[in-house]
């Protein structure tokens, strides 16, 4: 396991433990319903901030050119 992966694993476990402790003590002080409200607000803010901004597409003034040339059949004159 390389250093970056190990560090991220340790930080993830630490963040999870901190969130559980904060939730536990928050319920003791603020009450269950207030903590549900706070959790929903934080979850919603995280979901909004996680979205990638959409990049507008530039209008294409030229028609699309086919990648392969189209072969046409020639008519043969019957004589």
N, C-alpha and C positions, 0 to 999 in steps of 0.2 A: 504494500500500500504506500503510495507516495505521500509526500508531506501535505500537499494541497487537499487531497481527499481525506486524510486523517484530520487535518485542521477543520475542514467543513463538517465532518462527522461529529467531532467534539463540540463545535459551536452549535450544531443542530440539537444535540442532546442537551446541552446547557440551556439553550433557548427554550426547549420544550419543558425542562424542569422549572425554569423561571416562570414560564407562562402558567404552569400548573400551580405553582406556589402563589403567584399573584391572584389567580382565580380563587384559590382556596381562601386566602386571607381577605380578598375583596368581598367574597360572599359573607364572611364573618362580620365585616364592617358595614357594607352597603346593602346587603340583602340580595336574595336570589334574583328577583325581577330586575333590579338595577344592573346586576352583572350580566344578565341576558341581553339587556339593552346595549350595554357597553360592548359586549362581544359581537353583537349584530352590527353595530356601527363600525367597529374596527374591521370586521370581515368584509363589509361593504366597501369601505375605503381601500382595503387591500385589493379587492377584485377590480375596482375602478382604476387604481394605479397600475395594475398588472397588464391592462389592455395595451396592445401595441397601437401606436397612431397609424391611421390609414394614410397612405400616400396617394394623392390624387394623380390620376393618369393624365399625361399630356395629350391633348387632342392630336390625332394623327391626320395630317392634311393629305398625305399621299396614300393611295390605295395599296393594299397588300400585294406584294409580288409573290407569285408561287415559287416554292423552293426548287421544283423540278420543271423544266420546260415542257410545255404541252405539245405533243406531236400531232400534226394534222395529216389526214390522208389526202393524197392528190387524186384527182379524177383522171382516169386514163381515157383518152379519146379512142373510141372504137371506130375503125375504118375498114 
